[in-house]
Amino acid sequence: MSEALQTDGSRLSHFPVSFFAMVMGLAGLTLALAAAEKVLRIAPGASLATLAMAAVCFVVLAAFYLTKMARHPQDVAAEWAHPVRIAFFPAVSISLLLIATAVLPYAPGMAKGLWIVAVALQAILTLSVVANWIGHRAFQPIHLNPAWFIPAVGNVIVPVAGASMGFVEISWLFFSAGIMFWIVLLTLVVNRLIFHDPLPGRMLPTLVILIAPPAVAFIAYVKLGGEIDAFARILINIGYVFAAVVATQLPKFKRLPFALSWWALSFPVAALTIASLMFSEMTGSMTHRVIGLGLLVFLLVVVAGLLLRTAAAIRANEICKPE
């Protein structure tokens, strides 16, 4: 990646914040592998390897984007003003939240520090994005897409580690905000998908993001409450419903060229994998264990494919180009 950017300095100005969706996918895979290792009672080897990969990826991407902010602030401002790309800015804080969650079992002190920084950043980005949404510019229905869920998903991730660290009330605060915005945005996005023009081809993979909010909300709610009740069951089953809906659209994906938006496939699948394995562990449901392990295999294939396609796109200089 660095060589591709160094060959043409102008490429850095087109370095997209949506690249952090890659870190979300790798960190999600880390947590999914950790959940599987816990259920199967095996040593945490694979999850540690992917955690290292996610952490290195985050540091590299953060370095590139901070350099872009210093050298090309006008391009960062343009990305912030974009009605679609603005939703990807919270992917930075979400990535850090996920890494903090994965680090927690091994280095609680470091995880707590990362979590506090990530929560502060998540609060700032969420409020800033929402303020932008309801600010002076008019948005059109065509601008709506499932990527708009990203700020809401970030909020419900906060309790996943926060509840275990003892930050119960602030975890409930972020959980409540996430659920509220999820319900509002779900109504708007479904209306857009049904009654307006179809999603552009490169944005079609973002449909998978529909799975993430209920799956992550299930994990967070169980962490906060410590048990699986009726509401928890509703959340995880909504995740399965959306997974089935998205599955009906998968044949359309075969005709699409690769874009960074394809990384939207990874984290939602990881979230549903973790939710299924957690449900299995807490209830003894073998059905959910089979579902969770099956989703994990699918997730491994997806992430491996995305890494290969991303590497090929970087070598071919198809990344960080003006649109």
Secondary structure by P-SEA (a helix, b strand, c coil): caaaaaaccccccccccccaaaaaaaaaaaaaaaaaaaaacccaaaaaaaaaaaaaaaaaaaaaaaaaaaccaaaaaaaaaccccccccaaaaaaaaaaaaaaccccaaaaaaaaaaaaaaaaaaaaaaaaaaaccccccccccccccaaaaaaaaacccccccccaaaaaaaaaaaaaaaaaaaaaaaaaaacccccccccccccccccccaaaaaaaaaaaacccccaaaaaaaaaaaaaaaaaaaaaaaaaacccccccccccaaaaaaaaaaaaaaaacccaaaaaaaaaaaaaaaaaaaaaaaaaaaaaaaccccccc
